[in-house]
């Protein structure tokens, strides 16, 4: 069931160990499921309980630690041998008297790592305050260090196989977006549109199907398009409603996000004007991106474009994306915004989403792109426009 050759996982592990050594980390405890997948292949909906991958500088394989019932899942989906898959008993789950990190601390003692410098993903969605407290209590002689996005930064440069998976995710995104636009109409329920989106995302093509994306479809409508992260209800669309659609295709956990805006029958003059500004800024930005630019250079092109029309946007206009699990398809590394001096390099992938939200309406039209040796590859070829039905 491995998604990549073992040699690719081993190369990733070497790259992570180089960063560990440079930062003085002997042992890295990885709790972010995307990072666990990246280094081991582990893939299961088990991240609602505590689990981790332990990377040790002088150990050839990582150790997987997780719930006992998930150990067979680790056998099925990872390249690790049975000695490196360590389950804990089920009475650790949601217990008030013991914690899975107590178990992890005991394992680290048994394998001689109790006095090492240990890196932990302190701001991961999946690493709690209790986790750190339990580790510190169980390993009083260890030194703990924040290694929050150490693996994430290794992930930012994609391999050829990863790019291939994102291209497949792009096909799924286009299918889902077209289904959304076809489904939205006066009198149709929002929830029925989303059901059609999910069907397209998962059923995919005759050649390949899709995974569950890390974020659900977001479809604010009417005045609610003034804010981006609302989902759906069972309300019916009305004549004149505008609808923002933000979704992603996902293949083997690799994402290609996309956003478009639809108006039923007649857009207001404000919506028409705003869509022209957003499209002009988006296209000017895409036409200008080259490797060697910084993230803030990219944002400056967009900002200069929209300021000609008197608009400002305070939030970032994009972020690196790729492999992930709920609740986010972004990598939590580089952002397209002022102050981010990350240099764009070939095979970085970004979701450029230079949307604008006003008090009573908003327009989202986005594009995922890959940085190439000379410019960019747009991952989807879906029309960039305001759709009017």
VENNORQUI-V588642 format. One record per residue. N is the residue number from 0. RES is the residue in one small letter. SS is DSSP state (H for helix, E for strand, C for the rest). D_FIRST is the distance of its C-alpha to the first C-alpha in Angstrom with 2 decimals. Layout:
# VENNORQUI-V588642
n->N res->RES ss->SS d_first->D_FIRST
n->N res->RES ss->SS d_first->D_FIRST
This chain:
# VENNORQUI-V588642
n->0 res->x ss->C d_first->0.00
n->1 res->x ss->C d_first->3.80
n->2 res->x ss->C d_first->6.35
n->3 res->x ss->C d_first->8.98
n->4 res->x ss->C d_first->10.46
n->5 res->x ss->H d_first->11.39
n->6 res->x ss->H d_first->14.90
n->7 res->x ss->H d_first->14.52
n->8 res->x ss->H d_first->13.53
n->9 res->x ss->H d_first->16.46
n->10 res->x ss->H d_first->18.73
n->11 res->x ss->H d_first->18.17
n->12 res->x ss->H d_first->19.02
n->13 res->x ss->H d_first->22.11
n->14 res->x ss->H d_first->23.24
n->15 res->x ss->H d_first->23.04
n->16 res->x ss->H d_first->24.97
n->17 res->x ss->H d_first->27.59
n->18 res->x ss->H d_first->28.23
n->19 res->x ss->H d_first->28.39
n->20 res->x ss->H d_first->30.93
n->21 res->x ss->H d_first->32.92
n->22 res->x ss->C d_first->33.24
n->23 res->x ss->C d_first->34.12
n->24 res->x ss->C d_first->31.09
n->25 res->x ss->C d_first->30.11
n->26 res->x ss->E d_first->27.41
n->27 res->x ss->E d_first->25.28
n->28 res->x ss->E d_first->24.12
n->29 res->x ss->E d_first->21.48
n->30 res->x ss->C d_first->21.43
n->31 res->x ss->C d_first->20.47
n->32 res->x ss->H d_first->16.96
n->33 res->x ss->H d_first->16.48
n->34 res->x ss->H d_first->17.53
n->35 res->x ss->H d_first->15.35
n->36 res->x ss->H d_first->12.26
n->37 res->x ss->H d_first->13.92
n->38 res->x ss->H d_first->14.44
n->39 res->x ss->H d_first->11.65
n->40 res->x ss->C d_first->8.62
n->41 res->x ss->C d_first->9.76
n->42 res->x ss->C d_first->9.67
n->43 res->x ss->C d_first->12.07
n->44 res->x ss->C d_first->15.62
n->45 res->x ss->C d_first->17.19
n->46 res->x ss->C d_first->19.12
n->47 res->x ss->C d_first->22.26
n->48 res->x ss->C d_first->22.76
n->49 res->x ss->C d_first->23.06
n->50 res->x ss->C d_first->20.13
n->51 res->x ss->E d_first->19.87
n->52 res->x ss->E d_first->18.56
n->53 res->x ss->E d_first->21.39
n->54 res->x ss->E d_first->21.82
n->55 res->x ss->E d_first->24.77
n->56 res->x ss->C d_first->26.48
n->57 res->x ss->C d_first->26.93
n->58 res->x ss->C d_first->23.65
n->59 res->x ss->C d_first->20.93
n->60 res->x ss->C d_first->18.02
n->61 res->x ss->C d_first->18.14
n->62 res->x ss->E d_first->18.63
n->63 res->x ss->E d_first->16.78
n->64 res->x ss->E d_first->19.40
n->65 res->x ss->E d_first->18.97
n->66 res->x ss->E d_first->20.17
n->67 res->x ss->H d_first->20.02
n->68 res->x ss->H d_first->18.38
n->69 res->x ss->H d_first->15.40
n->70 res->x ss->H d_first->14.90
n->71 res->x ss->H d_first->12.62
n->72 res->x ss->H d_first->10.43
n->73 res->x ss->H d_first->10.58
n->74 res->x ss->H d_first->9.79
n->75 res->x ss->H d_first->6.55
n->76 res->x ss->H d_first->5.44
n->77 res->x ss->C d_first->7.86
n->78 res->x ss->C d_first->9.34
n->79 res->x ss->C d_first->12.42
n->80 res->x ss->C d_first->14.35
n->81 res->x ss->H d_first->15.97
n->82 res->x ss->H d_first->19.17
n->83 res->x ss->H d_first->17.73
n->84 res->x ss->E d_first->16.44
n->85 res->x ss->E d_first->19.70
n->86 res->x ss->E d_first->20.25
n->87 res->x ss->E d_first->23.54
n->88 res->x ss->C d_first->25.60
n->89 res->x ss->H d_first->25.80
n->90 res->x ss->H d_first->29.45
n->91 res->x ss->H d_first->28.48
n->92 res->x ss->C d_first->27.18
n->93 res->x ss->C d_first->29.95
n->94 res->x ss->C d_first->32.51
n->95 res->x ss->C d_first->35.91
n->96 res->x ss->C d_first->36.61
n->97 res->x ss->C d_first->33.48
n->98 res->x ss->C d_first->30.61
n->99 res->x ss->H d_first->27.05
n->100 res->x ss->H d_first->28.33
n->101 res->x ss->H d_first->30.94
n->102 res->x ss->H d_first->28.21
n->103 res->x ss->H d_first->26.56
n->104 res->x ss->H d_first->30.05
n->105 res->x ss->H d_first->30.61
n->106 res->x ss->H d_first->27.44
n->107 res->x ss->H d_first->28.60
n->108 res->x ss->H d_first->31.97
n->109 res->x ss->H d_first->30.65
n->110 res->x ss->C d_first->28.84
n->111 res->x ss->C d_first->31.94
n->112 res->x ss->C d_first->31.11
n->113 res->x ss->C d_first->33.83
n->114 res->x ss->C d_first->36.16
n->115 res->x ss->C d_first->33.87
n->116 res->x ss->E d_first->33.64
n->117 res->x ss->E d_first->30.70
n->118 res->x ss->E d_first->29.26
n->119 res->x ss->E d_first->28.12
n->120 res->x ss->C d_first->27.04
n->121 res->x ss->C d_first->30.33
n->122 res->x ss->C d_first->30.07
n->123 res->x ss->C d_first->26.47
n->124 res->x ss->C d_first->26.33
n->125 res->x ss->C d_first->24.66
n->126 res->x ss->C d_first->27.07
n->127 res->x ss->C d_first->30.28
n->128 res->x ss->H d_first->33.80
n->129 res->x ss->H d_first->33.50
n->130 res->x ss->H d_first->30.45
n->131 res->x ss->H d_first->32.58
n->132 res->x ss->H d_first->35.58
n->133 res->x ss->H d_first->33.76
n->134 res->x ss->H d_first->32.41
n->135 res->x ss->H d_first->35.89
n->136 res->x ss->H d_first->37.51
n->137 res->x ss->H d_first->35.21
n->138 res->x ss->C d_first->35.34
n->139 res->x ss->C d_first->38.95
n->140 res->x ss->C d_first->39.15
n->141 res->x ss->C d_first->36.11
n->142 res->x ss->E d_first->36.59
n->143 res->x ss->E d_first->34.37
n->144 res->x ss->E d_first->33.73
n->145 res->x ss->E d_first->32.31
n->146 res->x ss->C d_first->29.16
n->147 res->x ss->C d_first->28.30
n->148 res->x ss->C d_first->26.66
n->149 res->x ss->H d_first->26.24
n->150 res->x ss->H d_first->22.49
n->151 res->x ss->H d_first->23.08
n->152 res->x ss->H d_first->25.51
n->153 res->x ss->H d_first->23.14
n->154 res->x ss->H d_first->20.72
n->155 res->x ss->C d_first->23.62
n->156 res->x ss->C d_first->23.37
n->157 res->x ss->C d_first->20.35
n->158 res->x ss->C d_first->18.75
n->159 res->x ss->H d_first->18.93
n->160 res->x ss->H d_first->15.23
n->161 res->x ss->H d_first->15.80
n->162 res->x ss->H d_first->18.94
n->163 res->x ss->H d_first->17.27
n->164 res->x ss->H d_first->15.11
n->165 res->x ss->H d_first->18.40
n->166 res->x ss->H d_first->20.19
n->167 res->x ss->H d_first->17.97
n->168 res->x ss->H d_first->18.61
n->169 res->x ss->H d_first->22.25
n->170 res->x ss->H d_first->22.32
n->171 res->x ss->H d_first->21.16
n->172 res->x ss->H d_first->23.82
n->173 res->x ss->H d_first->26.45
n->174 res->x ss->H d_first->25.75
n->175 res->x ss->H d_first->25.99
n->176 res->x ss->H d_first->29.10
n->177 res->x ss->H d_first->30.82
n->178 res->x ss->H d_first->30.22
n->179 res->x ss->H d_first->31.68
n->180 res->x ss->H d_first->34.72
n->181 res->x ss->H d_first->35.28
n->182 res->x ss->H d_first->35.13
n->183 res->x ss->C d_first->37.41
n->184 res->x ss->C d_first->41.00
n->185 res->x ss->C d_first->44.16
n->186 res->x ss->C d_first->43.87
n->187 res->x ss->C d_first->40.08
n->188 res->x ss->E d_first->38.46
n->189 res->x ss->H d_first->36.20
n->190 res->x ss->H d_first->33.67
n->191 res->x ss->H d_first->33.49
n->192 res->x ss->H d_first->32.72
n->193 res->x ss->H d_first->29.82
n->194 res->x ss->H d_first->28.51
n->195 res->x ss->H d_first->28.57
n->196 res->x ss->H d_first->26.83
n->197 res->x ss->H d_first->23.91
n->198 res->x ss->H d_first->23.70
n->199 res->x ss->H d_first->23.61
n->200 res->x ss->H d_first->21.05
n->201 res->x ss->H d_first->18.51
n->202 res->x ss->H d_first->19.47
n->203 res->x ss->C d_first->19.48
n->204 res->x ss->C d_first->20.30
n->205 res->x ss->C d_first->20.03
n->206 res->x ss->C d_first->17.52
n->207 res->x ss->C d_first->15.13
n->208 res->x ss->C d_first->15.28
n->209 res->x ss->C d_first->15.43
n->210 res->x ss->C d_first->14.46
n->211 res->x ss->C d_first->17.26
n->212 res->x ss->C d_first->19.28
n->213 res->x ss->C d_first->20.44
n->214 res->x ss->C d_first->24.01
n->215 res->x ss->C d_first->25.52
n->216 res->x ss->C d_first->27.78
n->217 res->x ss->E d_first->31.14
n->218 res->x ss->C d_first->34.17
n->219 res->x ss->C d_first->37.54
n->220 res->x ss->E d_first->40.46
n->221 res->x ss->H d_first->44.22
n->222 res->x ss->H d_first->45.66
n->223 res->x ss->H d_first->42.37
n->224 res->x ss->H d_first->41.06
n->225 res->x ss->H d_first->43.02
n->226 res->x ss->C d_first->40.05
n->227 res->x ss->C d_first->36.40
n->228 res->x ss->C d_first->34.18
n->229 res->x ss->C d_first->35.32
n->230 res->x ss->C d_first->32.98
n->231 res->x ss->C d_first->34.53
n->232 res->x ss->C d_first->36.97
n->233 res->x ss->C d_first->38.23
n->234 res->x ss->C d_first->41.19
n->235 res->x ss->E d_first->42.16
n->236 res->x ss->C d_first->42.57
n->237 res->x ss->C d_first->46.19
n->238 res->x ss->C d_first->48.05
n->239 res->x ss->C d_first->47.94
n->240 res->x ss->C d_first->44.83
n->241 res->x ss->E d_first->42.62
n->242 res->x ss->E d_first->38.90
n->243 res->x ss->E d_first->36.50
n->244 res->x ss->E d_first->32.89
n->245 res->x ss->E d_first->30.23
n->246 res->x ss->E d_first->26.58
n->247 res->x ss->E d_first->23.33
n->248 res->x ss->E d_first->20.54
n->249 res->x ss->E d_first->17.07
n->250 res->x ss->E d_first->13.92
n->251 res->x ss->C d_first->10.68
n->252 res->x ss->C d_first->13.37
n->253 res->x ss->E d_first->15.71
n->254 res->x ss->E d_first->19.13
n->255 res->x ss->E d_first->22.15
n->256 res->x ss->E d_first->25.10
n->257 res->x ss->E d_first->28.28
n->258 res->x ss->E d_first->31.64
n->259 res->x ss->E d_first->34.51
n->260 res->x ss->E d_first->37.77
n->261 res->x ss->E d_first->39.39
n->262 res->x ss->E d_first->43.03
n->263 res->x ss->C d_first->44.39
n->264 res->x ss->C d_first->47.53
n->265 res->x ss->C d_first->49.44
n->266 res->x ss->C d_first->48.24
n->267 res->x ss->C d_first->50.86
n->268 res->x ss->H d_first->52.49
n->269 res->x ss->H d_first->50.79
n->270 res->x ss->H d_first->47.34
n->271 res->x ss->H d_first->48.25
n->272 res->x ss->H d_first->49.61
n->273 res->x ss->H d_first->46.70
n->274 res->x ss->H d_first->44.14
n->275 res->x ss->H d_first->46.09
n->276 res->x ss->H d_first->46.06
n->277 res->x ss->H d_first->42.33
n->278 res->x ss->H d_first->41.54
n->279 res->x ss->H d_first->43.99
n->280 res->x ss->H d_first->42.63
n->281 res->x ss->H d_first->38.99
n->282 res->x ss->H d_first->39.81
n->283 res->x ss->H d_first->42.08
n->284 res->x ss->H d_first->39.45
n->285 res->x ss->H d_first->36.72
n->286 res->x ss->H d_first->39.27
n->287 res->x ss->H d_first->40.13
n->288 res->x ss->C d_first->36.85
n->289 res->x ss->C d_first->36.48
n->290 res->x ss->C d_first->34.60
n->291 res->x ss->C d_first->36.91
n->292 res->x ss->C d_first->38.02
n->293 res->x ss->E d_first->37.42
n->294 res->x ss->H d_first->36.00
n->295 res->x ss->H d_first->39.56
n->296 res->x ss->H d_first->40.79
n->297 res->x ss->H d_first->38.55
n->298 res->x ss->H d_first->39.79
n->299 res->x ss->H d_first->43.37
n->300 res->x ss->H d_first->43.20
n->301 res->x ss->H d_first->42.23
n->302 res->x ss->H d_first->44.84
n->303 res->x ss->H d_first->47.57
n->304 res->x ss->H d_first->46.81
n->305 res->x ss->H d_first->47.02
n->306 res->x ss->H d_first->50.00
n->307 res->x ss->C d_first->52.04
n->308 res->x ss->C d_first->51.93
n->309 res->x ss->C d_first->52.59
n->310 res->x ss->C d_first->49.11
n->311 res->x ss->C d_first->47.33
n->312 res->x ss->C d_first->43.80
n->313 res->x ss->C d_first->43.34
n->314 res->x ss->C d_first->39.56
n->315 res->x ss->C d_first->37.04
n->316 res->x ss->C d_first->36.06
n->317 res->x ss->E d_first->32.41
n->318 res->x ss->E d_first->29.64
n->319 res->x ss->E d_first->26.54
n->320 res->x ss->E d_first->23.37
n->321 res->x ss->C d_first->19.67
n->322 res->x ss->E d_first->16.70
n->323 res->x ss->C d_first->17.74
n->324 res->x ss->C d_first->17.94
n->325 res->x ss->C d_first->21.15
n->326 res->x ss->C d_first->23.97
n->327 res->x ss->C d_first->23.91
n->328 res->x ss->C d_first->22.26
n->329 res->x ss->E d_first->24.54
n->330 res->x ss->E d_first->23.81
n->331 res->x ss->E d_first->27.16
n->332 res->x ss->E d_first->28.38
n->333 res->x ss->E d_first->30.57
n->334 res->x ss->E d_first->32.76
n->335 res->x ss->C d_first->35.09
n->336 res->x ss->C d_first->38.31
n->337 res->x ss->C d_first->41.51
n->338 res->x ss->C d_first->41.16
n->339 res->x ss->C d_first->37.58
n->340 res->x ss->C d_first->38.08
n->341 res->x ss->C d_first->34.45
n->342 res->x ss->E d_first->34.66
n->343 res->x ss->C d_first->32.54
n->344 res->x ss->C d_first->30.49
n->345 res->x ss->C d_first->28.47
n->346 res->x ss->C d_first->24.93
n->347 res->x ss->C d_first->25.83
n->348 res->x ss->E d_first->25.12
n->349 res->x ss->E d_first->27.58
n->350 res->x ss->E d_first->28.38
n->351 res->x ss->E d_first->32.12
n->352 res->x ss->C d_first->33.65
n->353 res->x ss->C d_first->37.41
n->354 res->x ss->C d_first->38.46
n->355 res->x ss->E d_first->41.93
n->356 res->x ss->E d_first->42.90
n->357 res->x ss->C d_first->46.61
n->358 res->x ss->C d_first->48.49
n->359 res->x ss->C d_first->48.12
n->360 res->x ss->C d_first->45.41
n->361 res->x ss->E d_first->42.55
n->362 res->x ss->E d_first->40.70
n->363 res->x ss->C d_first->37.06
n->364 res->x ss->C d_first->35.85
n->365 res->x ss->C d_first->32.96
n->366 res->x ss->E d_first->30.94
n->367 res->x ss->E d_first->27.69
n->368 res->x ss->E d_first->28.18
n->369 res->x ss->E d_first->26.79
n->370 res->x ss->E d_first->29.31
n->371 res->x ss->C d_first->29.89
n->372 res->x ss->C d_first->32.22
n->373 res->x ss->C d_first->35.15
n->374 res->x ss->C d_first->34.48
n->375 res->x ss->E d_first->31.68
n->376 res->x ss->E d_first->29.27
n->377 res->x ss->E d_first->29.38
n->378 res->x ss->C d_first->25.89
n->379 res->x ss->C d_first->27.38
n->380 res->x ss->C d_first->30.47
n->381 res->x ss->C d_first->31.54
n->382 res->x ss->C d_first->35.34
n->383 res->x ss->C d_first->36.57
n->384 res->x ss->C d_first->39.49
n->385 res->x ss->E d_first->41.01
n->386 res->x ss->E d_first->40.28
n->387 res->x ss->E d_first->43.33
n->388 res->x ss->C d_first->43.23
